[in-house]
Amino acid sequence: MQKNQLFSGIIQPAGCLVILLLFCLTGFSAPATAADASIEAELGSILNLHGILYKGDRVYLFMTGPGLPANGVSLTDISQRADQGDFTMVDVDSGQEWAFKWNTARIMNEIDPGTYIVYATNEPVDKAHLGGESS
């Protein structure tokens, strides 16, 4: 079974971060299911993002939100745009699992309070190129 997951977070002025996870898989013809998860943490915390990927050997992470380019940016450097091919890349292990420790302190002074969505895809595509027959 292939999963789709997406992160959505709300960052409040006090520094509270809430994240919802949903994978976005592209380039496959098998059915996919969606799984949501919610994380609440202080901005500046280290968040453990992880999942299972049944197709591919790498996960590409990017996020969207207030004040960010519409098609997304890297999780670790918001100047790196997904629509220019820059992603946070995570290798998938032999058990088809991936994990990433996201240190949100690296971007806490660069983003505004609001709702953020973090995408995990199995191909290097930005938000504008998600969807279609294979996702």
C-alpha positions as CSV (number, residue, x, y, z in Angstrom):
1,M,0.0,0.0,0.0
2,Q,1.3,3.5,-0.9
3,K,0.7,6.4,1.4
4,N,0.2,10.1,0.8
5,Q,1.0,12.5,3.6
6,L,1.1,16.3,4.0
7,F,2.2,18.5,6.8
8,S,0.2,21.6,7.8
9,G,1.4,23.7,10.7
10,I,0.0,26.7,12.5
11,I,2.7,29.0,14.0
12,Q,1.3,31.4,16.5
13,P,3.1,34.6,17.7
14,A,4.0,32.7,20.9
15,G,5.9,30.3,18.8
16,C,3.5,27.3,18.9
17,L,3.9,25.0,15.9
18,V,1.2,22.5,14.9
19,I,1.9,20.1,12.0
20,L,-0.3,17.8,10.1
21,L,1.3,15.1,7.8
22,L,0.2,13.8,4.4
23,F,2.5,12.2,1.8
24,C,2.1,13.1,-1.9
25,L,3.3,10.4,-4.2
26,T,3.8,10.9,-7.9
27,G,4.8,8.7,-10.7
28,F,2.8,5.6,-9.9
29,S,-0.3,3.9,-11.1
30,A,-1.3,1.9,-8.0
31,P,-3.9,3.3,-5.6
32,A,-2.8,5.5,-2.8
33,T,-4.2,6.1,0.7
34,A,-3.8,9.2,2.8
35,A,-2.8,9.3,6.5
36,D,-2.9,12.4,8.6
37,A,-0.9,13.1,11.8
38,S,-0.8,16.2,13.9
39,I,2.2,17.5,15.8
40,E,2.2,20.4,18.3
41,A,5.6,21.8,19.3
42,E,7.3,25.1,20.1
43,L,8.9,26.8,17.1
44,G,12.6,26.1,17.6
45,S,12.0,22.5,18.5
46,I,13.4,19.5,16.7
47,L,10.5,17.6,15.0
48,N,10.9,13.9,13.9
49,L,9.3,13.5,10.5
50,H,9.1,9.9,9.2
51,G,7.2,7.6,7.0
52,I,7.2,4.6,4.6
53,L,7.8,4.9,0.9
54,Y,6.9,1.9,-1.3
55,K,8.1,3.5,-4.6
56,G,11.5,5.2,-4.9
57,D,14.6,5.5,-2.8
58,R,14.4,9.2,-1.8
59,V,11.8,11.5,-0.3
60,Y,11.7,15.2,-1.3
61,L,10.4,17.6,1.4
62,F,9.2,21.2,0.9
63,M,6.8,23.6,2.6
64,T,4.4,26.4,1.7
65,G,2.9,29.1,3.9
66,P,2.6,32.8,4.5
67,G,5.3,34.9,2.9
68,L,6.8,31.9,1.1
69,P,6.9,31.2,-2.6
70,A,3.6,29.6,-3.6
71,N,5.3,26.4,-4.9
72,G,7.3,25.8,-1.8
73,V,10.8,26.0,-0.2
74,S,13.2,23.7,1.5
75,L,12.6,23.0,5.2
76,T,16.1,24.0,6.2
77,D,16.6,27.1,4.1
78,I,13.6,29.1,2.9
79,S,15.7,30.9,0.2
80,Q,15.9,27.5,-1.6
81,R,12.8,27.3,-3.8
82,A,11.2,24.0,-4.8
83,D,10.2,25.4,-8.2
84,Q,13.9,25.8,-8.8
85,G,14.7,22.2,-7.9
86,D,15.7,22.8,-4.3
87,F,14.3,20.4,-1.7
88,T,15.2,18.8,1.6
89,M,16.1,15.3,0.5
90,V,15.9,12.2,2.7
91,D,17.1,8.7,1.6
92,V,14.8,5.7,2.1
93,D,16.4,2.8,3.9
94,S,16.2,-0.9,2.9
95,G,13.0,-1.3,5.0
96,Q,11.3,1.4,2.8
97,E,11.3,3.8,5.8
98,W,12.6,7.4,5.9
99,A,13.2,9.8,8.8
100,F,14.2,13.4,9.1
101,K,15.0,15.4,12.2
102,W,13.7,18.9,11.4
103,N,15.4,21.6,13.6
104,T,12.8,24.4,13.3
105,A,15.3,26.7,15.1
106,R,17.1,27.1,11.7
107,I,14.1,29.0,10.3
108,M,12.3,30.4,13.3
109,N,13.5,34.0,12.6
110,E,12.7,33.7,8.9
111,I,9.0,32.8,8.9
112,D,5.8,34.6,10.0
113,P,3.1,33.2,12.3
114,G,0.5,31.3,10.3
115,T,-0.4,28.0,8.7
116,Y,2.3,26.0,6.9
117,I,2.0,22.9,4.8
118,V,5.0,20.5,4.5
119,Y,4.9,18.1,1.5
120,A,6.7,14.8,1.3
121,T,6.9,13.5,-2.3
122,N,8.7,10.6,-4.0
123,E,9.8,12.7,-7.0
124,P,11.4,16.2,-7.1
125,V,8.2,18.1,-7.9
126,D,7.0,21.4,-6.5
127,K,3.4,22.2,-5.4
128,A,2.3,23.3,-9.0
129,H,3.4,19.9,-10.3
130,L,1.6,17.6,-7.8
131,G,-1.5,15.8,-8.9
132,G,-2.4,14.4,-12.2
133,E,-2.9,10.8,-13.1
134,S,-0.1,9.5,-10.9
135,S,-0.5,11.3,-7.6
